[in-house]
Amino acid sequence: MIERGQMRLIGRPCCVKSFERLGLLLFLFVSVRAATVENLRFNLQAALSVEAGPSTDWGALVVNAEGREIFATNSARLFIPASNTKLFIAALALDQLGNLNTLHTPILAKVEPDAAGCLRSDLWIIGQGDPSLGEAPIASAFGESLSALASQLQARGVRRIEGDLVVCDGALRTPSAGPGWDSEDLIEAYGAPVSGLIVRHNTFRVTVTPSMQLWAPALFRSEPDLPSTRVQGFVLTATNLLAALTYERDLATGGVRFNGRIPIGSMPWSIDLAINDAPRYFGECWRAALLRRGLVLTGTNRVVHSTQGVPSVELVNWTSETLAVRVRQCLKTSQNLQAQLLLVQVGRNFHGGSMGGKLTDDAKGLLAFPEFFQRAGIKEGSAHFEEGAGLSRTNAVSPAATVALLRFMRGHRESFSWMEALPIAGVDGTLKNRFRKSPATGKVRAKTGTLRGVIALGGYVTTAFGEELTFAIYANQASVDPKSRARMDRWVETLAAYNRPLRP
């Protein structure tokens, strides 16, 4: 018994010594890792710092997979998010509607076509806000818009229409411009009007070609060439080395006028612009598509803004792409019209309580946010939106709210569609030409945002060690520092290049 006790006494100091060594190693490991995390934070802060002069207003937050804060600066403050707004709209749409949701656009008449293919009735199309309705098989083929829809009608046996072409945008209750959109936005392609009827994203292209003679007027061409797309201009062919062209929209008539000069012998100059009257434009494109298919049309075009009196015979029905595809198109290319239409669609499916019947569909869509924010863990007052595209400067979010949204969607039932919709650094979408040949290439999935003086980025980054981090970074008053975007990119690259563990 004594020998056993002695053995225990002899062995015990060895165990204590081993535990002391283990504790020392653990202390050193934790201390070294703490030091490296502090170095990471120092480098992240340094990436945003300006040595002298006015600086950008920065807000940022980074957390690891467990939600532990890695870096934060002004993370609870509100910032203008620009197109980071689309993150919230896309997430809301996926949550409320599901990735398989589709829109169905009916084409209606009072009677069926007769045996000879003659339709003795007005032909109605009731717009549902489907951006794919007027898409051409080839992106640049303006003349092919609505050809698939015309073919569908022809396959139904219609050869002649003895009635008017009626385009109805009354199914959607929404203004043509989102609240907070500046008047200068409304002529640009990114400010295309919101409508139940969409063709070519409600844009058209103007090409200006210099004359062969000096000081002679330049030539204008619109694609598609329709009454609603024709422009006026006084552009001279000059000797200047660079084109100097301006354009503006007459608010009274909606027409576009060009002025300036273009160098003789130069290549044609082109720009895509927003259409002024979306239903009229759609009707003109719809007529052109039917005529290309050889249909005989005896009536005129009519636009109606109410669904009262709509005929009951459905001839064909166009089904949109799935919501997952539309969300991907919205986020990858930061398409403003797509985003606003997603908000409108949420509103059409959201009752909005007692006020619902008095509000437009986009306003009703915004009413769905409070309950969604609560489930997503987004604190009250940390996110506010008045439209879905991000053009409004009254939209405001905090980095903490954006990170909460991103973490919520990472574990959402629609996580796959969500992740597939985000641009990939150096690969596609609005990040195709950013982070190329850098530690972040292919390791960042994030949504960009840009307005005058505003830069934003929010998403996910995989570190060199293989950990996924969630981040949001906002720069307001960025115009005071021309290197703001470069600083933001270096900040993200610092995260991507980190090659040590960050988990507890």
C-alpha positions as CSV (number, residue, x, y, z in Angstrom):
1,M,0.0,0.0,0.0
2,I,2.9,2.3,0.9
3,E,4.6,1.5,-2.4
4,R,1.4,2.4,-4.3
5,G,1.1,5.6,-2.4
6,Q,4.7,6.4,-3.0
7,M,4.2,5.8,-6.7
8,R,1.3,8.2,-6.7
9,L,3.5,10.8,-5.0
10,I,6.3,10.2,-7.3
11,G,4.0,10.4,-10.4
12,R,2.0,13.4,-9.4
13,P,4.7,16.1,-9.9
14,C,5.2,14.7,-13.4
15,C,1.5,15.2,-14.2
16,V,1.5,18.7,-12.8
17,K,4.6,19.5,-14.8
18,S,3.0,18.2,-18.0
19,F,-0.2,20.2,-17.4
20,E,1.9,23.3,-16.7
21,R,3.7,22.9,-20.0
22,L,0.3,22.3,-21.8
23,G,-1.1,25.4,-20.2
24,L,2.0,27.4,-21.2
25,L,1.7,26.2,-24.8
26,L,-2.1,27.0,-24.8
27,F,-1.4,30.5,-23.4
28,L,1.3,31.1,-26.0
29,F,-1.0,29.9,-28.8
30,V,-3.9,32.1,-27.7
31,S,-1.5,35.1,-27.2
32,V,0.0,34.7,-30.7
33,R,-3.4,34.3,-32.3
34,A,-4.7,37.3,-30.4
35,A,-1.7,39.3,-31.6
36,T,-2.3,38.2,-35.2
37,V,-6.1,39.1,-35.0
38,E,-5.0,42.5,-33.6
39,N,-2.6,42.9,-36.6
40,L,-5.5,42.1,-38.9
41,R,-7.7,44.7,-37.3
42,F,-4.8,47.2,-37.5
43,N,-4.3,46.5,-41.2
44,L,-8.1,46.8,-41.9
45,Q,-8.2,50.2,-40.2
46,A,-5.0,51.3,-42.0
47,A,-6.6,50.4,-45.3
48,L,-9.3,53.0,-44.7
49,S,-7.1,55.7,-43.2
50,V,-6.1,58.9,-44.9
51,E,-2.8,60.6,-43.9
52,A,-4.1,64.2,-44.2
53,G,-6.9,66.2,-45.6
54,P,-10.7,65.4,-45.7
55,S,-11.6,61.8,-45.3
56,T,-14.5,59.6,-46.4
57,D,-17.1,58.7,-43.8
58,W,-16.6,54.9,-43.3
59,G,-18.8,52.3,-41.7
60,A,-17.9,48.6,-41.6
61,L,-18.5,45.3,-39.8
62,V,-16.9,41.8,-40.2
63,V,-18.0,38.7,-38.3
64,N,-17.0,35.1,-38.5
65,A,-19.3,32.1,-39.0
66,E,-20.3,32.1,-35.3
67,G,-21.2,35.8,-35.5
68,R,-18.2,36.9,-33.5
69,E,-17.0,40.4,-34.4
70,I,-13.7,40.6,-36.1
71,F,-13.6,44.3,-37.1
72,A,-16.1,47.1,-36.6
73,T,-16.1,50.9,-37.3
74,N,-19.3,52.9,-37.1
75,S,-21.2,49.6,-37.5
76,A,-24.4,50.9,-35.9
77,R,-24.5,54.2,-37.8
78,L,-26.8,54.7,-40.8
79,F,-25.3,55.1,-44.3
80,I,-26.7,55.6,-47.7
81,P,-26.5,52.1,-49.2
82,A,-26.9,52.9,-52.9
83,S,-27.5,49.6,-54.7
84,N,-26.8,47.6,-51.6
85,T,-30.5,48.3,-51.2
86,K,-31.0,45.5,-53.7
87,L,-29.7,43.0,-51.1
88,F,-32.7,43.7,-48.9
89,I,-35.2,43.7,-51.8
90,A,-33.9,40.5,-53.2
91,A,-33.9,38.8,-49.8
92,L,-37.4,39.9,-49.1
93,A,-38.6,38.7,-52.5
94,L,-37.1,35.2,-52.0
95,D,-38.4,35.0,-48.5
96,Q,-42.0,36.1,-49.4
97,L,-42.4,34.5,-52.8
98,G,-39.9,31.6,-53.1
99,N,-37.4,30.9,-55.9
100,L,-39.9,29.0,-58.1
101,N,-42.4,31.9,-58.3
102,T,-43.4,33.0,-61.8
103,L,-45.5,35.7,-63.5
104,H,-48.2,34.9,-66.0
105,T,-49.1,37.5,-68.7
106,P,-52.4,36.7,-70.5
107,I,-53.3,37.7,-74.0
108,L,-57.1,38.0,-74.2
109,A,-59.9,38.6,-76.7
110,K,-63.7,38.5,-76.6
111,V,-64.0,35.5,-79.0
112,E,-61.9,32.7,-80.4
113,P,-60.3,33.1,-83.9
114,D,-62.5,31.5,-86.6
115,A,-61.4,28.6,-88.7
116,A,-59.5,30.9,-91.1
117,G,-57.5,32.4,-88.3
118,C,-59.4,35.7,-88.2
119,L,-59.9,37.3,-84.8
120,R,-62.9,39.6,-84.8
121,S,-62.1,41.3,-81.5
122,D,-59.7,43.7,-79.9
123,L,-56.6,41.9,-78.7
124,W,-55.6,42.7,-75.1
125,I,-52.4,42.1,-73.2
126,I,-52.4,42.6,-69.5
127,G,-48.9,43.5,-68.2
128,Q,-47.8,41.8,-65.0
129,G,-44.4,43.5,-64.7
130,D,-42.4,40.6,-66.3
131,P,-39.0,41.9,-67.6
132,S,-38.5,38.7,-69.7
133,L,-41.7,39.3,-71.7
134,G,-40.0,41.5,-74.3
135,E,-36.5,40.1,-74.2
136,A,-34.9,39.2,-77.6
137,P,-33.1,35.9,-78.2
138,I,-29.9,38.0,-78.9
139,A,-29.2,40.9,-76.5
140,S,-28.4,43.4,-79.3
141,A,-31.2,42.4,-81.6
142,F,-33.7,45.2,-80.9
143,G,-35.8,44.1,-83.9
144,E,-36.5,40.7,-82.3
145,S,-38.2,42.0,-79.2
146,L,-41.5,40.2,-78.4
147,S,-40.9,37.8,-81.3
148,A,-41.4,34.7,-79.1
149,L,-44.7,36.1,-77.8
150,A,-45.9,36.9,-81.4
151,S,-44.9,33.3,-82.4
152,Q,-47.0,31.9,-79.6
153,L,-50.1,33.8,-80.8
154,Q,-49.5,32.7,-84.3
155,A,-49.2,29.1,-83.2
156,R,-52.6,29.5,-81.6
157,G,-54.0,29.9,-85.1
158,V,-54.4,33.7,-85.3
159,R,-53.6,35.1,-88.8
160,R,-55.7,38.3,-88.9
161,I,-56.8,40.7,-86.2
162,E,-59.9,42.8,-87.0
163,G,-59.7,45.0,-83.9
164,D,-57.3,47.2,-81.9
165,L,-54.2,46.1,-80.1
166,V,-54.9,47.1,-76.5
167,V,-52.0,47.2,-74.0
168,C,-53.1,47.4,-70.4
169,D,-50.8,48.4,-67.5
170,G,-53.6,48.5,-64.9
171,A,-52.7,45.2,-63.1
172,L,-49.9,47.0,-61.4
173,R,-50.4,50.0,-59.2
174,T,-47.0,51.7,-59.1
175,P,-45.5,55.0,-60.2
176,S,-43.2,55.0,-63.2
177,A,-40.3,56.3,-61.0
178,G,-39.4,55.2,-57.6
179,P,-39.7,57.8,-54.7
180,G,-36.4,59.7,-54.5
181,W,-35.4,59.2,-58.1
182,D,-33.8,62.4,-59.4
183,S,-35.2,64.0,-62.6
184,E,-31.8,63.6,-64.1
185,D,-32.0,59.8,-63.6
186,L,-35.1,59.5,-65.7
187,I,-33.5,59.9,-69.1
188,E,-30.7,57.4,-68.3
189,A,-31.1,53.7,-69.0
190,Y,-30.6,52.9,-65.3
191,G,-33.7,55.1,-64.6
192,A,-36.0,53.3,-67.0
193,P,-39.7,53.6,-66.1
194,V,-41.5,51.0,-64.0
195,S,-44.5,49.5,-65.6
196,G,-46.6,46.4,-66.0
197,L,-45.4,46.4,-69.6
198,I,-41.7,46.0,-70.2
199,V,-39.8,45.6,-73.4
200,R,-36.0,45.7,-73.7
201,H,-35.9,46.9,-70.1
202,N,-37.8,49.9,-71.3
203,T,-34.7,51.4,-73.0
204,F,-33.8,52.2,-76.6
205,R,-30.5,53.0,-78.3
206,V,-29.5,56.2,-80.1
207,T,-26.5,56.2,-82.5
208,V,-24.9,59.4,-83.8
209,T,-22.7,59.1,-86.9
210,P,-20.6,61.9,-88.2
211,S,-21.2,63.2,-91.7
212,M,-18.7,62.8,-94.5
213,Q,-18.6,66.6,-94.8
214,L,-17.1,69.0,-92.3
215,W,-19.7,71.1,-90.5
216,A,-22.6,69.1,-91.9
217,P,-25.2,67.7,-89.5
218,A,-24.5,64.3,-88.0
219,L,-26.9,61.4,-88.6
220,F,-29.2,59.9,-86.0
221,R,-30.5,56.4,-85.8
222,S,-32.8,55.0,-83.1
223,E,-33.1,51.2,-82.3
224,P,-35.8,50.2,-82.5
225,D,-37.0,52.9,-85.0
226,L,-40.4,53.7,-83.7
227,P,-42.4,56.9,-83.2
228,S,-41.7,56.9,-79.4
229,T,-38.0,56.5,-79.9
230,R,-37.2,59.3,-82.4
231,V,-35.0,62.1,-81.2
232,Q,-34.1,65.6,-82.3
233,G,-30.7,66.9,-82.6
234,F,-28.4,69.6,-83.7
235,V,-25.0,67.9,-83.7
236,L,-22.4,69.1,-86.2
237,T,-19.5,67.2,-87.7
238,A,-16.5,69.1,-86.5
239,T,-12.7,68.9,-86.4
240,N,-12.5,68.4,-82.6
241,L,-10.5,65.4,-81.4
242,L,-13.2,64.3,-79.0
243,A,-16.9,64.2,-79.2
244,A,-18.8,66.8,-77.1
245,L,-22.4,65.7,-77.0
246,T,-25.2,66.6,-74.6
247,Y,-28.7,65.3,-74.3
248,E,-31.8,66.2,-72.3
249,R,-35.5,65.3,-72.1
250,D,-38.2,67.8,-72.7
251,L,-40.4,67.3,-69.6
252,A,-43.5,68.6,-71.5
253,T,-43.3,66.3,-74.5
254,G,-41.0,63.5,-73.3
255,G,-38.8,63.9,-76.4
256,V,-35.0,63.8,-76.3
257,R,-32.8,66.4,-77.9
258,F,-29.1,66.2,-78.6
259,N,-26.7,69.0,-79.1
260,G,-22.9,69.3,-79.7
261,R,-20.3,68.1,-82.1
262,I,-18.7,64.9,-83.2
263,P,-15.3,64.6,-85.0
264,I,-15.3,63.9,-88.7
265,G,-14.0,60.4,-89.5
266,S,-14.7,59.2,-86.0
267,M,-16.6,56.0,-85.1
268,P,-20.3,56.3,-84.4
269,W,-21.3,57.2,-80.9
270,S,-24.1,55.3,-79.1
271,I,-26.0,55.4,-75.9
272,D,-28.9,53.6,-74.3
273,L,-31.6,55.8,-72.9
274,A,-34.8,55.3,-70.9
275,I,-38.0,55.3,-72.8
276,N,-40.5,58.0,-71.7
277,D,-43.9,56.3,-72.1
278,A,-43.5,52.6,-71.4
279,P,-47.1,51.4,-72.4
280,R,-46.9,53.3,-75.7
281,Y,-43.5,51.9,-76.4
282,F,-44.6,48.4,-75.6
283,G,-47.6,48.7,-78.0
284,E,-45.4,49.9,-80.8
285,C,-43.0,47.0,-80.3
286,W,-45.9,44.6,-80.1
287,R,-47.4,45.8,-83.4
288,A,-44.0,45.5,-85.1
289,A,-43.5,42.0,-83.8
290,L,-46.9,40.8,-85.1
291,L,-46.3,42.4,-88.5
292,R,-42.9,40.7,-88.7
293,R,-44.7,37.4,-88.2
294,G,-47.0,38.2,-91.1
295,L,-50.2,38.9,-89.2
296,V,-52.7,41.3,-90.7
297,L,-53.7,44.1,-88.4
298,T,-56.7,46.4,-89.2
299,G,-57.0,48.4,-86.0
300,T,-54.9,50.8,-84.1
301,N,-52.9,50.8,-80.8
302,R,-54.7,51.7,-77.6
303,V,-53.3,52.1,-74.1
304,V,-55.6,51.6,-71.1
305,H,-54.8,52.0,-67.4
306,S,-57.6,49.9,-65.9
307,T,-58.5,46.3,-65.9
308,Q,-62.2,47.0,-66.0
309,G,-63.8,45.6,-69.1
310,V,-61.1,43.1,-69.8
311,P,-62.3,40.3,-72.2
312,S,-62.5,36.8,-70.8
313,V,-61.1,34.5,-73.6
314,E,-57.5,33.7,-73.0
315,L,-55.7,32.9,-76.2
316,V,-52.2,32.5,-74.9
317,N,-50.3,33.0,-71.6
318,W,-46.7,33.9,-71.3
319,T,-44.9,32.5,-68.2
320,S,-41.9,34.4,-66.9
321,E,-38.6,33.1,-65.7
322,T,-38.5,31.9,-62.1
323,L,-37.9,34.4,-59.3
324,A,-34.5,32.8,-58.8
325,V,-33.5,33.8,-62.3
326,R,-34.9,37.3,-61.9
327,V,-33.1,37.8,-58.5
328,R,-29.9,36.7,-60.2
329,Q,-30.3,39.2,-63.0
330,C,-31.1,41.9,-60.5
331,L,-28.1,41.4,-58.2
332,K,-25.5,40.3,-60.8
333,T,-25.9,43.3,-63.0
334,S,-27.5,45.7,-60.4
335,Q,-30.6,46.2,-62.6
336,N,-32.7,48.9,-61.1
337,L,-35.9,48.2,-63.0
338,Q,-35.7,44.5,-61.9
339,A,-35.3,45.5,-58.3
340,Q,-38.2,47.9,-58.2
341,L,-40.4,45.3,-60.0
342,L,-39.4,42.7,-57.3
343,L,-40.6,45.1,-54.6
344,V,-43.8,45.7,-56.6
345,Q,-44.4,42.0,-56.8
346,V,-44.0,41.5,-53.1
347,G,-46.5,44.3,-52.6
348,R,-49.1,42.7,-54.9
349,N,-48.9,39.6,-52.7
350,F,-48.9,41.5,-49.4
351,H,-52.2,42.7,-48.0
352,G,-50.7,45.5,-45.8
353,G,-53.5,45.6,-43.3
354,S,-56.2,48.3,-43.3
355,M,-53.9,50.7,-45.3
356,G,-53.1,48.1,-48.0
357,G,-55.9,49.1,-50.4
358,K,-54.9,52.8,-50.4
359,L,-51.2,52.3,-51.2
360,T,-49.4,51.6,-54.4
361,D,-47.9,48.1,-54.8
362,D,-44.3,49.3,-54.2
363,A,-45.4,51.0,-51.0
364,K,-47.2,47.8,-49.8
365,G,-44.0,45.9,-50.5
366,L,-42.2,48.1,-48.0
367,L,-44.8,47.2,-45.4
368,A,-43.5,43.6,-45.5
369,F,-40.1,44.6,-44.1
370,P,-40.8,45.0,-40.3
371,E,-41.9,41.4,-39.8
372,F,-39.0,40.2,-42.1
373,F,-36.5,42.3,-40.2
374,Q,-37.7,40.9,-36.9
375,R,-37.1,37.3,-38.1
376,A,-33.7,38.3,-39.6
377,G,-32.5,39.9,-36.3
378,I,-32.3,43.4,-37.8
379,K,-32.7,46.0,-35.1
380,E,-35.5,48.5,-35.4
381,G,-34.4,51.8,-36.9
382,S,-31.2,50.3,-38.4
383,A,-32.7,50.0,-42.0
384,H,-35.1,52.3,-43.9
385,F,-36.0,52.2,-47.5
386,E,-38.4,54.2,-49.7
387,E,-37.8,52.4,-53.0
388,G,-36.1,49.2,-54.2
389,A,-33.3,50.2,-56.7
390,G,-31.1,52.2,-54.4
391,L,-31.3,55.5,-56.3
392,S,-32.9,57.3,-53.4
393,R,-30.6,59.1,-51.0
394,T,-33.1,58.8,-48.2
395,N,-32.5,55.0,-48.0
396,A,-30.4,54.3,-45.0
397,V,-28.9,51.2,-43.4
398,S,-26.2,50.3,-40.9
399,P,-23.4,47.9,-41.6
400,A,-24.7,45.8,-38.6
401,A,-28.2,45.6,-40.3
402,T,-26.6,44.4,-43.6
403,V,-24.4,41.8,-41.9
404,A,-27.5,40.5,-40.0
405,L,-29.4,40.2,-43.3
406,L,-26.5,38.4,-44.9
407,R,-26.1,35.9,-42.0
408,F,-29.9,35.3,-42.0
409,M,-30.0,34.6,-45.7
410,R,-26.9,32.3,-45.5
411,G,-29.0,29.9,-43.4
412,H,-32.3,30.6,-45.2
413,R,-34.2,27.9,-47.1
414,E,-33.4,30.0,-50.2
415,S,-29.7,30.1,-49.4
416,F,-28.7,28.5,-52.7
417,S,-30.6,30.9,-54.9
418,W,-29.3,33.8,-52.8
419,M,-25.6,32.8,-53.1
420,E,-25.9,32.1,-56.8
421,A,-27.3,35.6,-57.4
422,L,-24.4,37.5,-55.9
423,P,-21.5,38.8,-58.2
424,I,-18.2,36.9,-57.8
425,A,-15.0,38.9,-57.5
426,G,-13.0,39.0,-60.7
427,V,-15.5,36.6,-62.4
428,D,-18.9,38.0,-63.2
429,G,-21.5,40.7,-62.6
430,T,-20.6,44.1,-61.2
431,L,-17.4,42.5,-59.7
432,K,-16.1,41.1,-63.0
433,N,-13.5,43.8,-63.3
434,R,-12.7,44.3,-59.6
435,F,-10.3,42.2,-57.6
436,R,-8.8,40.6,-60.6
437,K,-5.4,38.9,-60.0
438,S,-5.7,39.6,-56.3
439,P,-6.2,37.5,-53.1
440,A,-9.9,38.1,-53.4
441,T,-10.4,36.7,-56.9
442,G,-13.1,34.1,-56.8
443,K,-13.3,34.3,-53.0
444,V,-15.8,37.1,-52.6
445,R,-19.5,37.1,-53.3
446,A,-20.9,40.5,-52.7
447,K,-23.2,43.2,-53.9
448,T,-21.8,46.6,-55.0
449,G,-23.4,50.0,-54.6
450,T,-22.5,53.3,-56.3
451,L,-24.0,56.8,-56.2
452,R,-22.2,60.1,-56.5
453,G,-20.1,60.2,-53.3
454,V,-21.3,56.8,-52.2
455,I,-19.6,53.4,-52.4
456,A,-20.9,50.2,-50.9
457,L,-20.0,46.5,-50.7
458,G,-21.7,43.7,-48.7
459,G,-21.4,40.0,-48.9
460,Y,-19.1,37.1,-48.0
461,V,-15.3,36.5,-48.3
462,T,-13.4,33.3,-47.8
463,T,-10.0,33.8,-46.2
464,A,-6.8,32.1,-47.3
465,F,-7.2,29.8,-44.3
466,G,-10.6,28.8,-45.7
467,E,-13.0,30.5,-43.3
468,E,-16.1,32.4,-44.5
469,L,-16.6,35.8,-43.1
470,T,-19.6,38.1,-43.6
471,F,-19.0,41.8,-44.1
472,A,-20.5,45.1,-45.0
473,I,-18.6,48.3,-45.8
474,Y,-20.0,51.7,-46.6
475,A,-18.3,54.9,-47.8
476,N,-20.3,58.1,-47.8
477,Q,-18.9,61.4,-48.8
478,A,-16.4,59.3,-50.8
479,S,-15.9,62.1,-53.4
480,V,-13.5,63.9,-51.0
481,D,-11.0,61.0,-51.4
482,P,-10.5,59.8,-55.0
483,K,-8.9,56.6,-53.6
484,S,-11.9,55.6,-51.6
485,R,-12.8,52.6,-53.9
486,A,-9.2,51.5,-53.9
487,R,-9.1,51.6,-50.1
488,M,-12.3,49.6,-50.0
489,D,-10.9,47.0,-52.3
490,R,-7.6,46.8,-50.3
491,W,-9.8,46.3,-47.1
492,V,-11.5,43.3,-48.7
493,E,-8.3,41.9,-50.0
494,T,-6.8,42.1,-46.5
495,L,-9.6,39.8,-45.3
496,A,-9.2,37.4,-48.2
497,A,-5.4,37.2,-47.7
498,Y,-5.6,36.4,-44.0
499,N,-4.2,32.9,-43.5
500,R,-4.8,32.1,-39.8
501,P,-7.8,30.7,-37.9
502,L,-10.3,33.2,-36.6
503,R,-12.7,30.9,-34.8
504,P,-12.7,30.8,-31.0
